[in-house]
Amino acid sequence: MSLSRDEVTQVALLARLRLEPEELETFTGQLNQIVEFVAQLQELDTHDIVPLAHGVEVRNVFREDLRGPSLPREAALANAPKRNSESFLVPAVLE
C-alpha cells in the first residue's frame, strides 16, 4: 500500500499544515517509506510474543512517602513578601 499525493494533501489539511508543492513531494515519499516499513513489520510472526507497554522495564523510582517533622511556621513565612502572623497574603483573584 502506498499513499498518493492527494491522500498526503488530505492528511496535511487535517493536521492544518500548509505545504508547498516540493514539501508535498518530500512528505509523500517519506510517508510511503513509513507505510512500507509498517507493512514489513506486519509480516513478522508475533504469535508467541508477550505484548509490552514499554520496551524497557519501568519501575517507580520515587522514595517512600514518610511523614516527618514539618517546617516551623516562622521559617515557612520568613521570605514571604506579604504575610500576617499565620499565612501568606496574596491579592484577591475574584472581585
C-alpha positions in Angstrom: 0.0 0.0 0.0 1.3 3.4 -0.8 -0.1 6.9 -0.3 -1.0 9.1 -3.2 -0.2 12.8 -3.3 -3.9 13.6 -2.8 -4.0 11.4 0.3 -1.0 13.2 1.8 -2.7 16.5 0.9 -5.7 15.4 2.8 -3.6 14.4 5.8 -1.9 17.8 5.7 -5.2 19.5 5.6 -6.5 17.5 8.6 -3.3 18.4 10.5 -3.7 22.1 9.5 -0.4 22.1 7.7 0.2 24.4 4.7 2.7 22.6 2.4 4.5 23.9 -0.6 4.5 21.6 -3.7 8.1 20.5 -3.1 7.3 19.8 0.6 4.3 17.7 -0.5 6.6 15.6 -2.7 9.1 15.1 0.1 6.4 14.1 2.6 4.7 11.8 0.2 7.9 9.9 -0.3 8.7 9.8 3.5 5.2 8.7 4.4 5.3 6.0 1.8 8.6 4.7 3.3 7.0 4.6 6.8 3.9 2.7 5.4 6.2 0.2 3.7 8.2 -0.3 6.9 5.0 -0.9 8.9 3.9 -3.4 6.2 7.2 -5.3 6.7 6.6 -5.4 10.5 3.1 -6.9 9.9 4.8 -9.8 8.1 6.6 -10.9 11.3 5.2 -13.8 13.3 4.4 -12.4 16.8 2.1 -15.2 18.0 4.4 -16.2 20.9 5.5 -12.7 21.8 4.1 -11.2 25.0 2.7 -7.7 24.5 4.6 -4.9 26.3 3.5 -1.5 27.5 7.2 -0.3 27.4 10.3 -1.5 25.6 12.2 -1.4 28.9 11.3 -2.3 32.4 9.6 0.7 34.1 9.6 0.9 37.8 8.8 3.5 40.4 12.0 5.5 41.3 10.4 7.7 44.0 11.3 7.3 47.6 8.8 6.1 50.1 6.5 8.8 51.3 7.2 9.1 55.0 5.8 11.6 57.5 8.4 13.8 59.0 8.7 16.9 61.1 7.0 19.9 59.5 8.7 23.2 58.8 8.1 25.8 61.6 5.6 28.5 60.6 8.1 31.3 61.1 10.6 29.6 58.9 8.0 29.0 56.2 6.9 32.6 56.2 10.3 34.1 56.6 10.8 35.2 53.0 7.2 36.0 52.1 6.8 39.4 50.6 3.4 39.9 52.4 2.2 37.9 55.3 0.3 38.1 58.6 1.1 36.1 61.7 -0.4 32.9 60.3 -0.2 32.9 56.5 0.9 34.3 53.2 -1.1 37.3 51.9 -1.9 37.4 48.2 -4.0 39.6 46.0 -7.7 38.7 45.6 -8.3 36.7 42.4 -12.1 37.2 42.2 -13.7 40.5 42.9 
